[in-house]
Amino acid sequence: MFSKEYDFKKLSDWSNCRACLILAIFIALPMLMRPGDHSSGRHEDLVIVGGQIIDGTRNPAYRADILISEGKIAFIGSIDTNSMPGMVIHADDKIITPGFIDSHAHGDPLTEDFENFLAMGVTTVLLGQDGSSPVNAVNYDHPKLYFDRLERARKLINLAFLSGHGTIRSRLGYTSPAPLNAHELNQLKEHTAISLESGCFGLSTGLEYLPGALAGEDELTELAQVVGNFDGIMMSHLRSEDDSLMEASLNELIRLNRYCRAHVSHIKVVFGKSAARGEEILSLLYQNNTEGTLAISADVYPYMASYTGIGIVFPPWAKTRTSFEMARLNRREELEKYLYNKIMARNGPGATLFASRPFTGKTLEEVSNESGKSFVEILMNLGPQGASGAYFVMNEALQEVFITDPRIAIASDGGPSLRHPRSYGTFAKIINKYVQKEKKLSLEQAIHKMTGLPAQIIGLEGRGTIKVGNYADLLIFDPAQVEDHATFSDPYLISTGFEYIFINGNLVRQKEKDLCLDCGSLLKKTH
């Protein structure tokens, strides 16, 4: 009925015996399990036959069948389906991979539809990024209350969370530039610890945003020690992504890596000009590491424009509404000069594309020309809180050093409502552009960067690779059919080409149609 093709996949003897036992029972008791029956809750036992498995480890693809039982991968090898009840999916000429894991995503799963992620093959997202997390929101007295509500809510995909440094700081009222005193720091550490104890996988920081930018390295060091005590990860939007400040920003995070695992979110070099500069940054990430792995981990998205609030171009002394009004009254000439120089350094006003009303879809240059006002005047009228947009500030040759490096994960930095094509196209674009068209990544490398690698970075157990005992988060597709459609002018077009998508053993999407809207799980880190 089955052969020992699974030996080379390093299954333990017990795993093999257990798999055999499951199959024996499955065959011996056909009358007890009619096609369509659910063996446990929503889980339906099924077999995938005839596919090429890319398991998420960077190992070469191999031909094998997969038995899914009780939501997990029960057997990998050769299966005779003649006597099998239940569902059999034929994956001939298709690739079977783990579901993609987006280690940097945004959105509120209580109010937003996450179909954009599912359509591009994402089965798990990590939310609570850049220092902002719903887990720590003021309308929840304790992180467990948020998690309890989420447990009861519909979950299209698997959801994991970070605690948000900026959200906690704001919740506690620590929004002034003054350094925290001992009591305030202890309060911040206590709230962080409560979040981690409640199931968060780590702490995110947004050091280029307020209030995260107010935190000095001493504060971050104290928090890193708390994160380390829970074996968590500190994921950071760096203090600056500008070319001239990259070394200083990265070295700050590398020093924090002494106390906990540290990670660079959406790595980029703003104003960087060459692939050689990208290699310099990589060498810094690899510093003092003789094993060829990153001293700190990182993720990247495959687009040359960032996305954030317009406040990113304002100086630190004019980022809040109050400080901006003070600067406009008392330092107007200095502020206008700063904005002019900042925009010109960021490739000029044509490189800022508004993503919010009333200028949605227009560049700062276009708005300036249409209104007859200077782009500086437009910015002064908007203020730092007045708009969001995409910023074309990256060099493709430089960014592709990160995109194609096998040790840097792929992540979208996207969300259901963010007006940027990365939200709807990231993972499909990696396959379509970098694997199929340009051949800059092998399919095995690309899949690892989107599955096994982010699972390892986050610390997700039982996900990210195809092996016996892991959760059956799986994709079946023909790489030649995978396409990303989202553009900067039309960013909400979903990706296509992922023929079958499984989450926790359930077939949730088939040929662009959703079959289960509540098969995802809330994932918590256990201690």
Secondary structure by P-SEA (a helix, b strand, c coil): ccccccccccccaaaaaaaaaaaaaaaaccccccccccccccbbbbbbcbbbbbcccccccccbbbbbccccccccccccccccccbbbbbccbbbbccccccccccccccccaaaaaaacccbbbccccccccccccccccaaaaaaaaaacccccbbbbbbbaaaaaaaacccccccccaaaaaaaaaaaaaaaaacccbbbbcccccccccccaaaaaaaaaaaaaacbbbbbcccccccccaaaaaaaaaaaccccbbbbccccccccccaaaaaaaaaaaaccccccccccccccccccbbbbccccccccccccaaaaaaaaaccaaaaaaaaaaaaaaacccccccccccccccccaaaaaaaacccaaaaaaaacccccccccccccaaaaaaaaacccbbbbccccccccccccccaaaaaaaccccccccccaaaaaaaacaaaaaaacccccccccccccccccccccccccccccccccccccccccbbbccccccccccccccccccccccccc
